[in-house]
Amino acid sequence: MADLFDLQSVGSDGRQVPAGLHGASKGSFNKERLGFAYDIFINVRDALRAAGLLLVSTGKPRWHPAFDNFLVRGGDATTYKLTDTAISLAVSFGISSADWSVHWRRTGEQPIKTVVDVPRLVLRKKSGRVAGKKKDVEDWPFSPDEPKVRSILTGIDQLNDFLAEQAVDGFAFLGLRRIFNNGDQADFDWNKGGRYYSLPGGHLYEAWGADKRRATIRLNGEAVEEVDLRASHLTLVHALQQRPFDPHDDPYAIPGWPRAVVKAWVSQAIGASNPRPRQWSKAAQADYEAERPGRFLSDEFPISEIGASVTSRHPLLVDLKTCGFGTLDLQYHEAEILRLAMEDLMLKRGIAVLPMHDAIIAPRSKLGEARDALLQAFADQVEGVTGHPSLVAPKVTTKD
């Protein structure tokens, strides 16, 4: 009930209130983990429903043919929402979604395990493959006394010190770290990767879906939204080469092709610095088949035809191999934009935020400030790299 009531805050600005969901089969209940079993849950659920306090939408499995049989592959989970009667009853007792944390506090928010001396800065070797399989990632040593390392560590510590004084609720959060890549390569100069991640031992919120983050995370008691740089890498490629680009005109909307397929091609091409890939990546094909079981991306959308249409719309992508900005370079500039924005918001304005790879999680009342900070950080980073004001203003929006 507390979790369902907490979800009401998502609809406080007119948005649709999300439903809570949980499997309704006996196998969905682990007594040791939950503290109760199937029978107790069903009895309480049915009593609340009979009293007019709970709306229940029964889930349905999705069946797919498999030879001479059928298999369940996905489906719709059973969902739950509080009725208006339940909300009114809570309000009559002085309980509102705005002050949820005054009345309840989530259990299970402690760190998953105790972690001692977890590094806030990690450097890894270049990834590779052996016999077609990706090798395990290996760390690469570095000296904490290097000037650039000291500067990076100071920046991380300043953000973590600020966040340690804030109420970061809804999940176990120990702080932030940065992970850089390609430390064993000749052109490495703390300029590859550098993305922000949660410290191990807490919950990895960056791996959750956006809906779960919105429903779970609270910053100083306030619900959050995500403000992101749309088409971040495509926008950065143009901005860093001082080429005009309008991200407000959907860069993935190309007549004749589904937007998701165009976006998959752009992601693959930029990721491999290859504007003429001969075949779809395994990841792209797996994502496509997961959404459309039994169908194959390579059969339905020839990659060469997609590439011709995309490079006609965005001719700069033809020069991916020679432009000097691979995916790890773009990740670094993206991370630096987030760093500048977070330092502005937290250290100068006193606003608690959390980073995603191309977005900032901010309290709802501070979304305007978060947008402004991202826009300014983008402009500052591009000018700092190129020596000229950016010709591109990114599209900064609230993530759906």
Secondary structure, 3 states (H helix, E strand, C coil): CHHHHHHHHHHCCCCCCCCEECCCCHHHCCHHHHCCCHHHHHHHHHHHHHCCCEEEECCEEEEEEECCEEEEEEEECCEEEECHHHHHHHHHCCCCHHHHHHHCCCCCCCCCCCCCCCCCEEEECCCCEECCEECCCCECCCCCCCHHHHHHHHHHHHHHHHHHCCCEECCCCCCEEEEECCCCCCCCCCCCEEEEEECCCCCCHHHCCHHHHHHHCEECCEEEEEEEECCHHHHHHHHHCCCCCCCCCCCCCCCCCCHHHHHHHHHHHHHHCCCCCCCCCHHHHHHHHHHCCCCCHHHHCCHHHHHHHHHHHCHHHHHCCCCCCCHHHHHHHHHHHHHHHHHHHHHHCCCCCEECCCEEEEEHHHHHHHHHHHHHHHHHHHHHHHCCCCCCCCCEEECC
